[in-house]
Structure formats: structure tokens, C-alpha cells
């Protein structure tokens, strides 16, 4: 069977500390150099990222553009890709050596699927592996039922940028991505490509996914700039995704499931950033509890009623400020003395590592 030509598309912004490791992880793949290309889209970095990338020319092609965020980087880079498959990588992550071989083989043996994802090694800022997270089995999703939609919501972390590979013909159907998605464009892209062509999610970790202070998507409630960026992106998903899914013949019921959790995140961010009415907070928190948890103890239900009562009395900005304070200080451990709630059953297996 002929091997498909693969384009590796690396999006980067101010990753001078990490971009070399990302590129080297591609160059050292157990995959023929003649069967792949590497394109780096620099999204207007203000550090030495471009100079770091240029050290690898001509084996790596650098595209520079003004800063516009992840969606604009994908919109600029994907049309430049010559491969039948495009594998995405963030400039602060890196791949296991067998990544391209495994993913390429999946596309060759499962020709009716257009999207492939997989598990991850979570690593800290210094690059030490802390946790391995993989699906509990291989999943095949086409978003044709409510059950598959709920599975997708739990598995979408395995279709994030550095885990995502898509046939080029499918990507052409997904472009252009909404400009508002300065972050979270990978979530939007994965939903659309899965709807168009189905996705296989492998239960092997092939990406080292780095958590660090510069991650643009992170928002803990204390940084209004990051909060606003995330709010705009998630609101863009809620606004734009239904029409894209409808064009792929996805049922309205499935679309509602896929967008409802994002809508809750949007409403939480809106209330924490701009304020609103306490009854809005109560409504959102009740719905979030309903979607997130199954069985709960009597003590936890009392705790939840206390939280809702507090939400009904406090302005939303104050309530969510307290919630952030509570979360960042690990006070959930104290709450466990009162009772517990069982989350929606996980489809993942997580194994911590000793550092």
C-alpha cells in the first residue's frame, strides 16, 4: 500500500523556549523524510521564535504573519500544505518518535475516516512527564447519535492541536475557520472534521502536551485579558458551529448536545467578566451540576443547595471571584468532608508518573 505524503503544520507564538524541541521531534520521527514536509506558521511572535525556526531551513518552511490567533494561523497554513494528510502540532509541545508512522498507518487502513486523534503525556514546564492520559479503548465517532455526541464531548481533548491529524480534502471543507477563534480553533476544527468524515481516537499516547504559564487558553479567573479572549472564542464556537454541523447533515439534537456545554462556559465567563443578575448565576450553576454529575450524597446535595443560595444572593462577579479563589486554593478537599458527587463516567484512563 502506498504511503500518503504528510504535511506537519506547527503553529507557534512566542515559543522561543520550546519551538526547537517541537521541530526536532518531527525531524526525528521514524517516518521517511521524503514522505513529509514541515511548515511552521509564526503568528507574529515578538521574541526570538522566528530565528529559532530559521536554523532548520530548508528542512522546515517558515511562514510569518501578523498576530491574529490560532484560527488565522490555521487559515494561513493549511492552504500551503501539499500533503494528503495534515498533522498539527503546537510550538510548545512535542511528539513521540512513532507518532507519524502510527497515524499514517491508521489513515491507510481505515480509509473511511478523515480524522485521527490519540492520547497524551501531560508534561510540566520543564518537560517532565507527570501524567499519561488515554481513552479507555479505541473510539470511532461520526456524530450521528446523541450517544456519540456525549462521547465526543468527553474525548475531544484527544483531538486538540498536537493530537489532531486530518485528511487534506476534509480540511478544505472546514475552511475558513472563524476569525474570532484566537484560541479554541482546534476544538471547532475537530468537531467539523468529525462531522464531515468521522474520527478514530486511538488509546495510545503520542504527544507530549506541555502545561506552562504561557498557555494562551488557560484562565483561572484572575486575568481579565485571558478571560475575555476565551469568552470571545467560546462565543464564536456557539455562534458558528451549528451552521457548520448542519451543512454536514448533523441532527439538531446532536448539535444541541455539542454546543450546550460550551454555552454554559460562555455564560459563566460573561457573568464573571461583565456581571448580570444573580438568578442567571443560579440557572447556569444548576444546569452545570445537572450535566456534570450523576449520583451525589445527601451531604453534597446540601452543599450544592448552599452554593445556589450564595449565588442567588451575590452579584455574579463576586460569586465567580469567590469560586475562583476556592478552586485555586484546593478547598475542594474540605468539601469532600461534607459529601461527594460522582462525575459523568469518564472514558479516559489516567496514570500519574513519579517525578
C-alpha positions in Angstrom: 0.0 0.0 0.0 1.4 3.4 -1.0 2.3 5.7 1.9 0.5 9.1 2.0 2.5 12.3 1.9 2.1 14.1 5.3 2.3 17.8 6.0 3.2 18.7 9.5 1.8 22.1 10.4 3.2 23.8 13.5 1.5 26.9 14.8 3.6 29.0 17.2 3.6 32.3 19.1 6.4 33.4 21.4 7.6 29.8 21.9 11.3 30.5 21.7 11.9 28.2 24.8 10.1 25.3 23.2 9.9 25.5 19.4 13.3 23.8 18.8 12.1 20.7 20.8 8.9 20.6 18.8 10.7 20.7 15.4 13.3 18.2 16.4 10.6 15.8 17.5 9.3 15.9 13.9 12.7 15.6 12.3 13.5 12.5 14.4 10.3 10.7 13.5 10.7 7.1 12.4 9.0 8.2 9.2 10.7 8.8 5.8 11.8 12.4 5.3 10.8 12.1 1.7 7.2 11.5 2.7 6.7 14.6 4.8 7.1 18.3 4.9 7.2 20.7 7.9 5.6 24.1 7.8 5.8 26.5 10.7 3.3 29.3 10.9 4.6 32.1 13.2 1.7 34.1 14.4 3.5 37.4 14.9 5.9 36.4 17.6 7.7 39.2 19.4 10.5 37.0 20.8 13.2 35.0 19.0 10.9 32.2 17.8 11.4 33.1 14.0 15.2 33.0 14.4 15.0 29.6 16.2 12.9 28.2 13.3 15.2 29.6 10.6 18.0 27.4 12.0 16.2 24.4 10.5 15.8 25.8 7.0 15.5 24.3 4.3 14.1 21.2 6.1 11.5 23.5 7.6 9.5 26.2 5.9 8.6 29.3 7.9 5.5 31.3 7.2 5.3 34.6 9.1 2.2 36.6 9.6 0.7 39.3 11.9 -0.7 38.2 15.2 -4.2 37.0 14.8 -4.6 33.8 16.8 -4.9 30.2 16.2 -7.7 30.2 13.6 -5.9 32.8 11.5 -2.7 30.7 11.7 -4.6 27.6 10.5 -6.3 29.6 7.8 -2.9 30.8 6.6 -1.1 27.5 6.9 -3.5 24.8 5.7 -3.7 26.0 2.1 0.1 25.9 1.9 0.2 22.2 2.8 0.9 19.7 0.0 0.2 16.6 1.9 -2.8 14.3 1.6 -2.8 14.3 5.4 -2.1 17.3 7.7 -0.8 16.6 11.2 -1.0 19.6 13.6 1.5 20.4 16.4 1.6 23.4 18.8 5.0 25.0 19.1 5.2 24.3 22.8 4.5 20.5 22.5 6.4 17.6 21.0 5.7 14.2 19.6 6.7 10.6 20.4 9.1 9.2 17.8 6.4 6.9 16.3 3.7 9.5 16.0 3.6 9.9 12.2 4.0 6.2 11.5 1.1 5.2 13.7 -1.2 8.0 12.5 -0.3 7.4 8.8 -1.0 3.7 9.2 -4.4 4.5 10.7 -5.3 6.5 7.6 -4.1 3.8 5.3 -6.0 1.0 6.9 -9.2 3.0 7.8 -9.9 4.9 4.5 -13.5 5.8 5.5 -12.3 8.0 8.4 -10.9 11.5 7.8 -9.7 12.5 11.3 -7.4 10.7 13.8 -6.6 11.6 17.4 -4.9 9.9 20.3 -3.8 10.0 24.0 -1.2 12.3 25.6 1.6 12.6 28.0 1.0 15.6 30.2 4.3 17.3 31.0 5.2 20.3 33.1 7.0 23.4 32.1 10.4 21.8 32.4 9.3 18.9 30.2 9.0 16.2 32.8 6.1 13.7 32.2 3.6 13.9 35.1 0.5 12.1 33.8 -0.4 9.8 30.9 -4.0 10.2 29.7 -5.5 7.9 27.1 -9.0 6.8 26.1 -10.1 3.5 27.7 -10.3 2.0 24.2 -10.3 2.9 20.6 -13.3 5.0 19.6 -14.9 5.6 16.3 -17.2 8.7 16.1 -19.4 10.1 13.4 -21.7 12.3 15.5 -24.8 10.5 14.1 -26.4 10.0 17.5 -26.8 11.6 20.9 -24.6 8.9 22.5 -21.8 9.7 20.1 -22.2 13.4 20.8 -21.8 12.8 24.5 -18.8 10.6 23.8 -17.2 13.3 21.7 -17.5 15.8 24.5 -15.5 13.6 26.8 -13.0 12.6 24.1 -12.4 16.0 22.4 -9.2 16.5 24.5 -7.7 13.8 22.3 -8.4 15.9 19.2 -6.6 19.0 20.3 -4.0 20.6 18.1 -1.0 18.4 18.8 -3.1 15.2 18.7 -5.1 16.1 15.6 -4.4 14.8 12.1 -6.9 15.2 9.2 -7.1 14.4 5.5 -6.5 17.5 3.5 -9.7 17.0 1.4 -11.7 17.2 4.7 -9.8 20.3 5.9 -10.8 22.0 2.6 -14.4 21.5 3.6 -13.8 23.0 7.1 -12.1 26.2 6.0 -12.1 29.1 6.6 -12.2 28.9 10.4 -14.0 31.8 12.2 -11.5 34.7 12.8 -12.8 35.1 16.4 -11.2 31.8 17.4 -7.9 33.2 18.6 -7.8 30.2 20.8 -10.0 27.0 20.8 -9.9 26.8 17.0 -8.7 23.2 17.3 -12.0 22.4 19.2 -14.0 23.9 16.4 -12.0 22.2 13.7 -12.2 18.8 15.3 -15.9 19.0 15.6 -16.4 20.0 12.0 -14.0 17.4 10.6 -15.5 14.6 12.7 -18.9 15.6 11.5 -17.7 15.6 7.8 -15.8 12.4 7.8 -15.8 10.6 11.2 -12.9 10.3 13.7 -10.8 7.4 15.1 -9.4 8.1 18.5 -6.5 5.8 19.5 -5.8 4.6 23.0 -2.0 5.3 22.8 -0.1 8.4 23.9 1.8 10.0 21.1 2.1 13.7 22.1 3.9 15.4 25.0 1.4 18.1 25.9 3.1 20.8 27.9 1.4 22.8 30.6 3.1 26.1 31.3 2.3 29.7 32.4 2.3 31.0 28.8 -0.5 28.7 27.6 -2.9 31.1 25.9 -6.0 29.1 26.7 -5.5 28.9 30.4 -7.8 31.1 32.5 -8.2 30.7 36.3 -10.5 33.7 36.8 -7.8 36.2 37.8 -6.7 37.5 34.4 -9.5 39.5 32.7 -7.5 39.7 29.4 -7.3 35.9 29.1 -10.8 35.6 30.3 -12.1 38.0 27.6 -10.0 36.1 24.9 -11.6 32.8 26.0 -15.1 34.3 26.1 -14.8 35.7 22.6 -13.5 32.3 21.3 -16.2 30.2 23.0 -18.9 32.6 22.0 -17.7 32.2 18.4 -18.0 28.4 18.6 -21.6 28.6 20.0 -22.5 31.1 17.2 -20.7 29.5 14.2 -20.6 25.7 14.9 -24.4 24.9 14.5 -24.4 26.0 10.8 -21.2 24.1 10.0 -22.7 20.9 11.6 -26.0 21.4 9.8 -24.1 21.6 6.5 -22.6 18.2 7.4 -26.1 16.8 7.9 -25.7 16.5 11.7 -29.1 16.3 13.5 -30.2 19.3 15.6 -30.4 17.1 18.7 -26.7 16.2 18.3 -25.7 19.8 17.7 -27.6 20.9 20.8 -25.6 18.4 22.9 -22.3 19.5 21.4 -22.9 23.2 22.0 -24.7 23.2 25.3 -21.6 22.6 27.5 -19.7 25.4 25.6 -22.7 27.7 26.1 -22.5 27.1 29.8 -18.8 28.1 29.8 -19.7 31.2 27.8 -22.4 32.2 30.2 -20.1 31.6 33.2 -17.4 33.8 31.6 -19.9 36.5 30.7 -21.2 36.7 34.2 -17.8 36.7 35.8 -16.4 39.4 33.4 -19.4 41.6 32.8 -21.8 40.8 35.7 -25.5 40.2 35.4 -28.4 39.0 37.6 -28.0 36.5 40.5 -30.8 34.4 39.1 -28.8 33.9 36.0 -25.9 32.5 38.0 -28.4 30.1 39.8 -29.7 28.9 36.5 -26.3 28.3 35.0 -24.9 26.6 38.0 -27.9 24.3 38.3 -27.6 23.3 34.7 -23.8 22.8 35.0 -24.4 20.4 38.0 -27.0 18.5 36.1 -24.7 17.9 33.1 -21.6 17.2 35.1 -22.7 14.8 37.9 -24.6 11.6 38.3 -25.1 10.3 41.8 -24.4 12.6 44.8 -24.6 12.0 48.5 -27.1 13.8 50.7 -24.3 15.9 52.2 -23.1 17.0 48.7 -26.7 17.9 47.7 -26.9 20.1 50.8 -23.6 21.7 49.8 -24.9 22.3 46.3 -28.0 24.0 47.7 -25.8 26.2 49.8 -23.8 27.2 46.7 -27.0 28.0 44.8 -28.2 30.1 47.7 -25.0 32.0 47.8 -25.2 32.5 44.0 -28.8 33.9 44.5 -27.6 36.5 47.0 -24.3 37.7 45.5 -23.6 39.7 42.3 -22.2 37.3 39.7 -18.8 38.9 39.6 -18.4 38.4 43.3 -19.7 34.9 43.3 -17.3 33.8 40.5 -14.4 35.6 42.1 -15.1 33.5 45.3 -15.4 30.4 43.2 -12.0 31.0 41.6 -10.5 31.7 45.0 -12.0 28.5 46.3 -10.8 26.5 43.3 -7.2 27.8 43.1 -6.6 27.1 46.9 -7.7 23.5 46.6 -10.5 23.9 49.1 -12.5 21.1 47.3 -10.7 18.7 49.6 -12.5 20.3 52.5 -15.8 20.0 50.7 -15.2 16.2 50.4 -15.7 16.0 54.2 -19.3 17.0 53.6 -20.1 14.7 50.8 -19.2 13.7 47.2 -20.7 13.6 43.8 -19.9 11.1 41.0 -18.9 12.8 37.8 -20.3 11.6 34.5 -18.5 8.3 33.8 -15.1 9.0 32.3 -13.9 7.5 29.0 -10.3 8.1 29.9 -7.5 6.2 31.8 -5.1 8.5 33.6 -1.8 7.2 35.1 0.3 9.5 37.2 4.1 9.4 37.0 6.6 9.8 39.8 8.8 12.8 39.1 
